Amino acid sequence: MRRWNGWGEESVEVALNDDALGFLAARIGPGTGPRDASFVQACEGVKASRLPPHPLVDTARPARALHALGQSLPDWLRLRHGRLGAVPDGVACPESGQEVRALLDYAAACGAVVIPYGGGTSVAGHVNVLDATRPALCVDMRRLRALISLDRESQLATFGAGVTGPDLEAQLRAHGYTLGHFPQSFEYSTLGGWVVTRSSGQQSLRYGRIEAMFAGGRLETPGGTLEIPTFPASAAGIDLREMVLGSEGRLGILTEVTVRVTKLPAFEAFHAVFFPDWERAAAAVRTLAQARLGLSMLRLSNPMETTTMLALAGHKGQVALLERYTGWRGCRRDKCMLLIGTSGEKTAAKAALRAALAITRGQRGVHLGRGMGERWRQGRFRNVYLRNNAWGHGYAIDTVETAADWPCIDGVMHAIERAAATALGEHGERVHAYTHLSHLYPQGASVYSTFVYRLSGDYETDLARWRSLKGAVSEAIVAGGGTISHQHGVGVDHAPWLAAEKGELGLEAMRALFRTLDPDGRMNPGKLVAP
Protein backbone atom coordinates (compact mmCIF):
# COMPACT_ATOMS: atom_id res chain seq x y z
CA MET A 1 0.00 0.00 0.00
CA ARG A 2 1.23 3.47 -0.85
CA ARG A 3 1.98 5.88 1.99
CA TRP A 4 -0.66 8.55 2.41
CA ASN A 5 1.69 11.06 4.04
CA GLY A 6 5.09 10.34 2.50
CA TRP A 7 6.88 8.77 -0.41
CA GLY A 8 6.33 5.34 -1.89
CA GLU A 9 5.18 1.98 -0.64
CA GLU A 10 4.76 1.38 3.08
CA SER A 11 6.65 -1.89 2.70
CA VAL A 12 9.78 -0.11 1.44
CA GLU A 13 11.98 1.41 4.10
CA VAL A 14 15.37 2.96 3.36
CA ALA A 15 16.87 3.80 6.71
CA LEU A 16 19.62 6.13 7.85
CA ASN A 17 22.11 4.03 9.80
CA ASP A 18 23.75 5.16 13.04
CA ASP A 19 26.80 6.52 11.24
CA ALA A 20 24.60 8.55 8.90
CA LEU A 21 22.60 9.95 11.81
CA GLY A 22 25.84 10.81 13.57
CA PHE A 23 27.05 12.58 10.44
CA LEU A 24 23.89 14.72 10.29
CA ALA A 25 23.96 15.44 14.03
CA ALA A 26 27.52 16.71 13.70
CA ARG A 27 26.60 18.90 10.74
CA ILE A 28 23.29 20.42 11.85
CA GLY A 29 22.50 19.06 15.32
CA PRO A 30 20.50 16.08 16.60
CA GLY A 31 16.94 15.75 15.38
CA THR A 32 13.80 14.96 17.35
CA GLY A 33 11.18 12.89 15.57
CA PRO A 34 7.85 14.76 15.30
CA ARG A 35 4.48 13.28 16.16
CA ASP A 36 2.37 12.72 13.04
CA ALA A 37 -1.39 12.89 12.72
CA SER A 38 -3.20 9.71 11.69
CA PHE A 39 -5.11 9.38 8.43
CA VAL A 40 -8.36 9.24 10.39
CA GLN A 41 -7.49 12.50 12.13
CA ALA A 42 -6.62 14.13 8.82
CA CYS A 43 -9.94 13.07 7.30
CA GLU A 44 -11.89 14.54 10.20
CA GLY A 45 -11.19 18.03 8.89
CA VAL A 46 -12.50 17.31 5.37
CA LYS A 47 -15.74 19.19 4.74
CA ALA A 48 -18.78 17.72 3.01
CA SER A 49 -18.67 17.66 -0.79
CA ARG A 50 -20.45 20.35 -2.78
CA LEU A 51 -20.65 18.30 -5.98
CA PRO A 52 -23.90 16.75 -7.23
CA PRO A 53 -23.93 12.94 -7.65
CA HIS A 54 -22.26 11.46 -10.73
CA PRO A 55 -21.56 7.77 -11.42
CA LEU A 56 -17.84 8.43 -12.00
CA VAL A 57 -17.28 10.73 -9.03
CA ASP A 58 -16.30 9.51 -5.56
CA THR A 59 -17.16 12.08 -2.88
CA ALA A 60 -16.08 9.99 0.12
CA ARG A 61 -13.68 11.79 2.47
CA PRO A 62 -10.81 9.24 2.30
CA ALA A 63 -10.58 9.35 -1.51
CA ARG A 64 -10.63 13.15 -1.47
CA ALA A 65 -7.98 13.36 1.25
CA LEU A 66 -5.68 11.03 -0.68
CA HIS A 67 -5.82 13.33 -3.72
CA ALA A 68 -5.48 16.63 -1.88
CA LEU A 69 -1.71 17.18 -1.97
CA GLY A 70 1.54 16.24 -3.68
CA GLN A 71 5.07 15.68 -2.43
CA SER A 72 6.43 19.17 -1.75
CA LEU A 73 7.71 19.95 1.73
CA PRO A 74 4.74 22.21 2.58
CA ASP A 75 2.49 19.38 1.37
CA TRP A 76 4.24 17.01 3.75
CA LEU A 77 3.79 19.46 6.61
CA ARG A 78 0.05 19.64 5.96
CA LEU A 79 -0.18 15.86 5.71
CA ARG A 80 1.94 15.08 8.75
CA HIS A 81 0.11 17.61 10.92
CA GLY A 82 -3.32 16.63 9.59
CA ARG A 83 -3.95 20.12 8.22
CA LEU A 84 -5.15 19.24 4.75
CA GLY A 85 -6.98 22.51 4.20
CA ALA A 86 -9.00 22.69 0.98
CA VAL A 87 -9.40 19.29 -0.69
CA PRO A 88 -11.18 18.21 -3.88
CA ASP A 89 -14.95 17.84 -3.55
CA GLY A 90 -14.80 14.65 -5.58
CA VAL A 91 -12.41 12.29 -7.33
CA ALA A 92 -13.07 10.67 -10.70
CA CYS A 93 -11.04 7.86 -12.27
CA PRO A 94 -12.04 7.80 -15.96
CA GLU A 95 -11.21 4.82 -18.15
CA SER A 96 -11.49 6.50 -21.55
CA GLY A 97 -11.19 9.80 -23.31
CA GLN A 98 -14.97 9.85 -23.67
CA GLU A 99 -15.34 9.70 -19.90
CA VAL A 100 -12.88 12.57 -19.50
CA ARG A 101 -14.98 14.58 -21.94
CA ALA A 102 -18.11 13.76 -19.94
CA LEU A 103 -16.40 14.84 -16.71
CA LEU A 104 -15.42 18.20 -18.19
CA ASP A 105 -19.05 18.73 -19.24
CA TYR A 106 -20.21 17.74 -15.75
CA ALA A 107 -17.77 20.20 -14.14
CA ALA A 108 -19.02 22.99 -16.40
CA ALA A 109 -22.62 22.22 -15.51
CA CYS A 110 -22.02 22.41 -11.76
CA GLY A 111 -19.49 25.26 -11.79
CA ALA A 112 -16.55 23.17 -10.59
CA VAL A 113 -12.87 23.65 -11.28
CA VAL A 114 -10.92 20.65 -12.58
CA ILE A 115 -7.58 19.47 -11.26
CA PRO A 116 -5.84 16.82 -13.40
CA TYR A 117 -4.03 14.22 -11.27
CA GLY A 118 -1.34 11.84 -12.50
CA GLY A 119 0.86 10.16 -9.93
CA GLY A 120 0.59 12.81 -7.24
CA THR A 121 4.37 13.31 -7.27
CA SER A 122 4.47 17.08 -7.82
CA VAL A 123 6.93 18.96 -5.62
CA ALA A 124 5.66 22.38 -6.69
CA GLY A 125 1.97 22.37 -5.72
CA HIS A 126 0.47 21.30 -9.05
CA VAL A 127 -2.44 19.28 -7.59
CA ASN A 128 -3.43 21.51 -4.67
CA VAL A 129 -6.87 23.13 -4.44
CA LEU A 130 -6.31 26.89 -4.38
CA ASP A 131 -9.78 28.34 -4.96
CA ALA A 132 -12.00 27.11 -2.13
CA THR A 133 -14.91 29.29 -3.26
CA ARG A 134 -15.75 26.86 -6.07
CA PRO A 135 -16.15 23.08 -5.86
CA ALA A 136 -13.17 21.17 -7.20
CA LEU A 137 -13.16 17.94 -9.19
CA CYS A 138 -9.96 15.90 -9.21
CA VAL A 139 -9.56 13.73 -12.34
CA ASP A 140 -7.20 10.84 -11.57
CA MET A 141 -5.84 9.57 -14.89
CA ARG A 142 -4.11 6.37 -13.79
CA ARG A 143 -6.69 4.01 -15.33
CA LEU A 144 -5.79 5.31 -18.80
CA ARG A 145 -2.61 3.28 -18.94
CA ALA A 146 -2.78 0.97 -21.94
CA LEU A 147 -0.39 0.76 -24.86
CA ILE A 148 -2.86 1.73 -27.60
CA SER A 149 -0.62 1.29 -30.63
CA LEU A 150 2.98 0.64 -31.60
CA ASP A 151 4.29 1.71 -35.01
CA ARG A 152 7.53 -0.23 -35.43
CA GLU A 153 8.44 1.44 -38.70
CA SER A 154 8.25 4.96 -37.29
CA GLN A 155 9.14 3.89 -33.74
CA LEU A 156 6.08 5.62 -32.31
CA ALA A 157 4.05 4.33 -29.38
CA THR A 158 0.70 5.70 -28.22
CA PHE A 159 -0.33 5.29 -24.57
CA GLY A 160 -3.09 6.36 -22.30
CA ALA A 161 -1.72 9.46 -20.59
CA GLY A 162 -2.09 7.99 -17.10
CA VAL A 163 0.46 5.22 -17.58
CA THR A 164 3.18 5.24 -14.91
CA GLY A 165 6.88 4.79 -15.62
CA PRO A 166 7.26 1.09 -14.69
CA ASP A 167 4.06 0.12 -16.52
CA LEU A 168 5.08 2.05 -19.63
CA GLU A 169 8.55 0.49 -19.74
CA ALA A 170 7.18 -3.02 -19.12
CA GLN A 171 4.75 -2.71 -22.01
CA LEU A 172 7.46 -1.42 -24.33
CA ARG A 173 10.06 -3.96 -23.24
CA ALA A 174 7.70 -6.76 -24.19
CA HIS A 175 8.16 -5.53 -27.77
CA GLY A 176 11.89 -4.79 -27.51
CA TYR A 177 11.64 -1.02 -27.01
CA THR A 178 12.22 1.61 -24.34
CA LEU A 179 11.23 5.25 -23.90
CA GLY A 180 14.33 5.87 -21.81
CA HIS A 181 12.68 8.43 -19.55
CA PHE A 182 13.71 7.83 -15.94
CA PRO A 183 13.00 10.76 -13.59
CA GLN A 184 13.49 10.32 -9.85
CA SER A 185 9.69 9.98 -9.55
CA PHE A 186 9.67 7.17 -12.17
CA GLU A 187 7.81 4.67 -9.97
CA TYR A 188 4.66 6.81 -9.68
CA SER A 189 4.73 9.72 -12.11
CA THR A 190 2.78 9.44 -15.36
CA LEU A 191 3.43 10.03 -19.03
CA GLY A 192 0.88 12.84 -19.21
CA GLY A 193 2.42 14.46 -16.15
CA TRP A 194 5.88 14.29 -17.72
CA VAL A 195 4.62 16.13 -20.79
CA VAL A 196 2.72 18.93 -19.06
CA THR A 197 5.59 19.64 -16.63
CA ARG A 198 8.46 19.28 -19.13
CA SER A 199 10.07 16.44 -17.25
CA SER A 200 13.66 15.33 -17.67
CA GLY A 201 14.92 11.79 -17.07
CA GLN A 202 18.25 10.70 -15.64
CA GLN A 203 19.48 9.44 -19.02
CA SER A 204 18.36 12.43 -21.06
CA LEU A 205 21.85 12.77 -22.53
CA ARG A 206 21.00 9.82 -24.79
CA TYR A 207 17.21 9.79 -24.99
CA GLY A 208 16.45 13.50 -24.66
CA ARG A 209 14.05 15.35 -22.42
CA ILE A 210 10.33 14.65 -22.69
CA GLU A 211 9.88 17.39 -25.32
CA ALA A 212 12.14 15.40 -27.65
CA MET A 213 10.01 12.28 -27.08
CA PHE A 214 6.55 13.85 -27.29
CA ALA A 215 5.32 13.37 -30.86
CA GLY A 216 1.57 14.02 -30.58
CA GLY A 217 -1.59 13.15 -28.73
CA ARG A 218 -5.09 14.15 -27.74
CA LEU A 219 -6.04 16.92 -25.31
CA GLU A 220 -9.57 17.29 -23.97
CA THR A 221 -10.22 20.96 -23.21
CA PRO A 222 -13.32 22.87 -22.08
CA GLY A 223 -13.34 24.37 -25.58
CA GLY A 224 -13.23 21.00 -27.37
CA THR A 225 -10.85 18.23 -28.35
CA LEU A 226 -7.40 19.19 -29.60
CA GLU A 227 -5.82 16.53 -31.83
CA ILE A 228 -2.06 16.81 -32.24
CA PRO A 229 -0.88 14.74 -35.24
CA THR A 230 2.58 13.23 -35.48
CA PHE A 231 5.18 14.39 -38.01
CA PRO A 232 8.92 13.79 -38.11
CA ALA A 233 9.24 17.56 -38.60
CA SER A 234 7.05 20.44 -39.72
CA ALA A 235 7.38 24.10 -40.66
CA ALA A 236 3.62 24.65 -40.56
CA GLY A 237 3.49 27.50 -38.09
CA ILE A 238 3.54 27.23 -34.31
CA ASP A 239 4.00 23.67 -33.09
CA LEU A 240 0.90 22.61 -31.13
CA ARG A 241 3.02 20.31 -29.02
CA GLU A 242 4.80 23.36 -27.62
CA MET A 243 1.46 24.71 -26.42
CA VAL A 244 0.85 21.55 -24.41
CA LEU A 245 4.38 21.02 -23.08
CA GLY A 246 4.68 22.73 -19.71
CA SER A 247 0.99 23.75 -19.65
CA GLU A 248 0.50 22.12 -16.22
CA GLY A 249 -3.17 21.28 -16.67
CA ARG A 250 -4.21 24.85 -17.53
CA LEU A 251 -5.38 23.95 -21.06
CA GLY A 252 -7.15 20.66 -20.45
CA ILE A 253 -6.42 17.00 -19.83
CA LEU A 254 -4.13 14.88 -21.97
CA THR A 255 -5.83 11.55 -22.59
CA GLU A 256 -3.46 10.02 -25.15
CA VAL A 257 0.23 10.63 -25.75
CA THR A 258 2.32 9.42 -28.69
CA VAL A 259 6.02 9.17 -27.97
CA ARG A 260 9.17 8.38 -29.93
CA VAL A 261 10.64 5.13 -28.65
CA THR A 262 14.01 3.42 -29.09
CA LYS A 263 15.07 -0.19 -29.34
CA LEU A 264 16.31 -1.59 -26.06
CA PRO A 265 20.06 -1.04 -25.73
CA ALA A 266 22.19 -4.13 -26.21
CA PHE A 267 24.70 -2.76 -23.71
CA GLU A 268 24.45 -0.45 -20.74
CA ALA A 269 26.96 0.43 -18.03
CA PHE A 270 27.56 3.08 -15.38
CA HIS A 271 31.08 3.94 -14.26
CA ALA A 272 32.47 6.16 -11.48
CA VAL A 273 35.34 8.63 -11.80
CA PHE A 274 36.77 10.79 -9.00
CA PHE A 275 38.47 14.16 -9.49
CA PRO A 276 40.74 16.03 -7.09
CA ASP A 277 38.50 19.12 -6.97
CA TRP A 278 35.47 20.88 -8.43
CA GLU A 279 37.40 22.96 -10.94
CA ARG A 280 38.87 19.94 -12.70
CA ALA A 281 35.63 18.00 -12.47
CA ALA A 282 33.55 20.82 -13.96
CA ALA A 283 36.05 21.33 -16.77
CA ALA A 284 35.90 17.62 -17.56
CA VAL A 285 32.11 17.39 -17.75
CA ARG A 286 31.87 20.52 -19.86
CA THR A 287 34.34 19.00 -22.31
CA LEU A 288 32.41 15.72 -22.27
CA ALA A 289 29.08 17.42 -22.94
CA GLN A 290 30.48 19.47 -25.79
CA ALA A 291 32.23 16.46 -27.32
CA ARG A 292 28.80 14.85 -27.95
CA LEU A 293 30.18 11.34 -27.52
CA GLY A 294 26.85 9.54 -27.39
CA LEU A 295 26.87 8.88 -23.64
CA SER A 296 23.57 8.35 -21.83
CA MET A 297 24.33 10.10 -18.54
CA LEU A 298 26.73 12.44 -16.80
CA ARG A 299 26.07 13.20 -13.11
CA LEU A 300 28.68 15.24 -11.21
CA SER A 301 28.57 15.64 -7.42
CA ASN A 302 30.26 18.60 -5.78
CA PRO A 303 32.65 17.95 -2.84
CA MET A 304 29.96 18.11 -0.16
CA GLU A 305 27.59 15.79 -2.03
CA THR A 306 30.45 13.36 -2.61
CA THR A 307 31.27 13.41 1.10
CA THR A 308 27.60 12.96 1.99
CA MET A 309 27.07 10.04 -0.39
CA LEU A 310 30.05 8.21 1.06
CA ALA A 311 28.95 8.97 4.63
CA LEU A 312 25.43 7.64 4.02
CA ALA A 313 26.49 4.62 1.98
CA GLY A 314 27.24 2.25 4.85
CA HIS A 315 29.91 -0.37 4.03
CA LYS A 316 32.45 1.43 6.22
CA GLY A 317 35.28 -0.92 5.30
CA GLN A 318 34.77 -0.49 1.56
CA VAL A 319 34.44 3.28 1.88
CA ALA A 320 37.66 3.43 3.92
CA LEU A 321 39.49 1.49 1.20
CA LEU A 322 38.08 3.84 -1.44
CA GLU A 323 39.17 6.89 0.57
CA ARG A 324 42.69 5.56 0.91
CA TYR A 325 42.99 4.65 -2.76
CA THR A 326 41.57 7.91 -4.12
CA GLY A 327 43.66 9.87 -1.63
CA TRP A 328 46.78 8.08 -2.84
CA ARG A 329 45.76 9.12 -6.38
CA GLY A 330 45.39 12.77 -5.37
CA CYS A 331 41.63 12.92 -4.67
CA ARG A 332 41.30 13.94 -1.04
CA ARG A 333 39.05 16.30 0.93
CA ASP A 334 37.69 18.22 -2.07
CA LYS A 335 37.18 15.23 -4.34
CA CYS A 336 34.16 15.08 -6.66
CA MET A 337 32.46 11.98 -8.02
CA LEU A 338 31.26 11.71 -11.61
CA LEU A 339 28.92 8.98 -12.80
CA ILE A 340 29.16 8.19 -16.50
CA GLY A 341 26.43 6.20 -18.24
CA THR A 342 26.71 4.61 -21.65
CA SER A 343 23.93 2.78 -23.49
CA GLY A 344 23.37 1.41 -26.96
CA GLU A 345 25.00 -0.95 -29.41
CA LYS A 346 27.88 -2.62 -27.59
CA THR A 347 30.77 -1.55 -29.80
CA ALA A 348 29.64 2.07 -30.05
CA ALA A 349 28.77 2.34 -26.35
CA LYS A 350 32.14 0.98 -25.28
CA ALA A 351 33.92 3.30 -27.69
CA ALA A 352 32.04 6.28 -26.21
CA LEU A 353 33.07 5.17 -22.73
CA ARG A 354 36.72 4.86 -23.71
CA ALA A 355 36.66 8.34 -25.25
CA ALA A 356 35.00 9.74 -22.12
CA LEU A 357 37.55 8.17 -19.79
CA ALA A 358 40.37 9.57 -21.88
CA ILE A 359 38.92 13.06 -21.41
CA THR A 360 38.60 12.55 -17.64
CA ARG A 361 42.23 11.51 -17.40
CA GLY A 362 43.16 14.87 -18.83
CA GLN A 363 41.73 16.44 -15.66
CA ARG A 364 43.40 13.88 -13.34
CA GLY A 365 40.27 11.78 -13.09
CA VAL A 366 40.58 8.44 -11.26
CA HIS A 367 38.45 5.72 -12.83
CA LEU A 368 37.00 3.25 -10.31
CA GLY A 369 35.13 0.99 -12.72
CA ARG A 370 31.51 -0.16 -12.69
CA GLY A 371 30.95 -1.08 -9.04
CA MET A 372 29.76 2.27 -7.67
CA GLY A 373 27.93 3.09 -10.87
CA GLU A 374 25.98 -0.15 -10.76
CA ARG A 375 25.07 0.36 -7.10
CA TRP A 376 23.76 3.80 -8.01
CA ARG A 377 21.70 2.32 -10.86
CA GLN A 378 20.19 -0.34 -8.61
CA GLY A 379 19.16 2.20 -5.98
CA ARG A 380 18.39 5.24 -8.08
CA PHE A 381 14.65 5.14 -7.37
CA ARG A 382 15.09 4.17 -3.72
CA ASN A 383 17.11 7.12 -2.44
CA VAL A 384 14.03 9.34 -2.35
CA TYR A 385 12.65 6.99 0.33
CA LEU A 386 15.22 8.47 2.69
CA ARG A 387 12.86 11.43 3.11
CA ASN A 388 10.49 9.21 5.11
CA ASN A 389 13.13 7.90 7.50
CA ALA A 390 14.84 11.26 7.89
CA TRP A 391 11.50 12.84 8.84
CA GLY A 392 11.04 10.21 11.52
CA HIS A 393 14.38 11.27 13.01
CA GLY A 394 13.44 14.95 12.93
CA TYR A 395 15.09 16.04 9.66
CA ALA A 396 13.50 17.63 6.60
CA ILE A 397 14.96 17.01 3.14
CA ASP A 398 14.09 19.43 0.35
CA THR A 399 15.53 20.21 -3.07
CA VAL A 400 15.69 22.93 -5.69
CA GLU A 401 16.85 22.69 -9.27
CA THR A 402 17.69 25.06 -12.06
CA ALA A 403 19.68 25.19 -15.28
CA ALA A 404 22.07 27.84 -16.53
CA ASP A 405 24.71 28.49 -19.15
CA TRP A 406 28.24 27.36 -18.32
CA PRO A 407 29.58 30.79 -17.24
CA CYS A 408 26.85 30.92 -14.56
CA ILE A 409 27.14 27.40 -13.15
CA ASP A 410 29.68 27.91 -10.38
CA GLY A 411 28.15 31.17 -9.26
CA VAL A 412 24.59 29.93 -9.08
CA MET A 413 25.60 26.70 -7.29
CA HIS A 414 27.47 28.59 -4.57
CA ALA A 415 24.78 31.27 -4.34
CA ILE A 416 22.05 28.66 -3.77
CA GLU A 417 23.96 26.97 -0.96
CA ARG A 418 24.88 30.32 0.68
CA ALA A 419 21.29 31.54 0.45
CA ALA A 420 20.02 28.40 2.16
CA ALA A 421 22.53 28.77 4.99
CA THR A 422 21.64 32.43 5.50
CA ALA A 423 17.89 31.81 5.40
CA LEU A 424 17.92 29.06 8.01
CA GLY A 425 20.55 30.88 10.04
CA GLU A 426 17.99 33.62 10.57
CA HIS A 427 15.85 30.98 12.29
CA GLY A 428 18.75 29.87 14.46
CA GLU A 429 19.24 26.67 12.45
CA ARG A 430 21.96 25.15 10.33
CA VAL A 431 21.50 23.48 6.94
CA HIS A 432 23.44 20.70 5.30
CA ALA A 433 23.48 21.68 1.61
CA TYR A 434 25.03 19.84 -1.31
CA THR A 435 24.70 19.90 -5.07
CA HIS A 436 25.17 17.91 -8.26
CA LEU A 437 24.95 18.66 -11.95
CA SER A 438 22.21 16.27 -13.02
CA HIS A 439 21.82 16.98 -16.74
CA LEU A 440 24.63 18.18 -18.97
CA TYR A 441 24.32 20.14 -22.21
CA PRO A 442 26.87 21.70 -24.56
CA GLN A 443 25.44 25.08 -23.51
CA GLY A 444 25.25 24.53 -19.76
CA ALA A 445 23.93 22.22 -17.05
CA SER A 446 21.18 21.54 -14.56
CA VAL A 447 22.12 22.40 -10.97
CA TYR A 448 20.31 20.25 -8.39
CA SER A 449 20.74 21.17 -4.72
CA THR A 450 19.58 19.26 -1.65
CA PHE A 451 18.99 20.72 1.81
CA VAL A 452 18.78 18.79 5.07
CA TYR A 453 17.74 20.67 8.17
CA ARG A 454 16.00 20.05 11.45
CA LEU A 455 12.26 20.01 12.04
CA SER A 456 10.90 21.78 15.10
CA GLY A 457 7.74 19.68 15.28
CA ASP A 458 5.59 22.82 15.17
CA TYR A 459 3.64 23.38 11.94
CA GLU A 460 3.90 27.18 11.80
CA THR A 461 7.59 27.20 12.70
CA ASP A 462 8.52 24.58 10.12
CA LEU A 463 6.43 26.24 7.41
CA ALA A 464 8.14 29.56 8.14
CA ARG A 465 11.56 27.91 7.86
CA TRP A 466 10.63 26.39 4.51
CA ARG A 467 9.26 29.68 3.18
CA SER A 468 12.45 31.48 4.12
CA LEU A 469 14.56 28.78 2.49
CA LYS A 470 12.47 28.58 -0.68
CA GLY A 471 12.34 32.33 -1.13
CA ALA A 472 16.05 32.83 -0.59
CA VAL A 473 17.24 30.09 -2.93
CA SER A 474 14.73 31.05 -5.62
CA GLU A 475 15.96 34.64 -5.52
CA ALA A 476 19.53 33.35 -5.77
CA ILE A 477 18.61 31.27 -8.82
CA VAL A 478 17.02 34.17 -10.66
CA ALA A 479 19.81 36.59 -9.74
CA GLY A 480 22.41 34.07 -10.85
CA GLY A 481 21.00 33.65 -14.35
CA GLY A 482 19.19 30.34 -13.85
CA THR A 483 15.72 29.19 -14.87
CA ILE A 484 13.29 28.86 -11.97
CA SER A 485 12.80 25.21 -12.93
CA HIS A 486 14.69 22.76 -15.12
CA GLN A 487 12.48 19.71 -14.50
CA HIS A 488 9.95 20.12 -11.66
CA GLY A 489 7.71 22.66 -13.35
CA VAL A 490 6.21 25.84 -11.90
CA GLY A 491 2.96 24.95 -10.14
CA VAL A 492 2.38 27.27 -7.19
CA ASP A 493 5.75 27.26 -5.46
CA HIS A 494 7.77 28.65 -8.40
CA ALA A 495 5.14 30.98 -9.86
CA PRO A 496 6.34 34.16 -8.08
CA TRP A 497 9.62 34.01 -10.01
CA LEU A 498 8.25 33.17 -13.46
CA ALA A 499 7.90 36.80 -14.57
CA ALA A 500 11.66 37.29 -14.24
CA GLU A 501 12.09 34.65 -16.92
CA LYS A 502 9.10 35.17 -19.21
CA GLY A 503 8.42 38.89 -18.85
CA GLU A 504 4.93 40.36 -18.46
CA LEU A 505 4.25 40.14 -22.19
CA GLY A 506 5.14 36.46 -22.14
CA LEU A 507 2.85 35.82 -19.18
CA GLU A 508 -0.03 37.64 -20.88
CA ALA A 509 0.47 35.55 -24.02
CA MET A 510 0.15 32.42 -21.87
CA ARG A 511 -3.03 33.76 -20.23
CA ALA A 512 -4.48 34.45 -23.68
CA LEU A 513 -3.82 30.87 -24.70
CA PHE A 514 -5.50 29.58 -21.54
CA ARG A 515 -8.56 31.76 -22.20
CA THR A 516 -8.88 30.41 -25.72
CA LEU A 517 -9.14 26.76 -24.68
CA ASP A 518 -10.59 27.35 -21.21
CA PRO A 519 -12.70 30.52 -21.36
CA ASP A 520 -14.19 30.08 -17.86
CA GLY A 521 -10.85 29.53 -16.14
CA ARG A 522 -11.89 26.08 -14.99
CA MET A 523 -8.67 24.10 -15.55
CA ASN A 524 -6.25 23.93 -12.61
CA PRO A 525 -6.68 27.62 -11.76
CA GLY A 526 -3.85 29.50 -10.05
CA LYS A 527 -1.11 27.17 -11.24
CA LEU A 528 1.76 28.30 -13.47
CA VAL A 529 0.41 31.82 -14.10
CA ALA A 530 -1.84 33.86 -11.82
CA PRO A 531 -5.06 35.21 -13.39
Secondary structure, 3 states (H helix, E strand, C coil): CECCCCCCECCCCCCCCHHHHHHHHHHHCCCCCCCCCCHHHHHHCCCCCCCCCCCCEECCHHHHHHCCCCCCHHHHHHHHCCCCCCCCCEEECCCCHHHHHHHHHHHHHHCCEEEEECCCCCCCCCCCCCCCCCCEEEEECCCCCCEEEEECCCCEEEEECCCEHHHHHHHHHCCCEECCCCCCCCCCCEHHHHHHCCCCCCCHHHHCCHHHHEEEEEEEECCEEEEECCCCCCCCCCCHHHHHCCCCCCCCEEEEEEEECEECCCEEEEEEEEECCHHHHHHHHHHHHHHCCCCCEEEEECHHHHHHHHHHCCCHHHHHHHHHHHHHCCCCCCCEEEEEEEEECHHHHHHHHHHHHHHHHCCCCEECCCHHHHHHHHHCCCHHHHHHHHHHCCEEEEEEEEEEEHHHHHHHHHHHHHHHHHHHHCCCCCEEEEEEEEEECCCEEEEEEEEEEECCCCHHHHHHHHHHHHHHHHHHHHHCCCCCCCCCCCCCCCHHHCHHHHHHHHHHHHHHHHHHHCCCCCECCCCCCCC
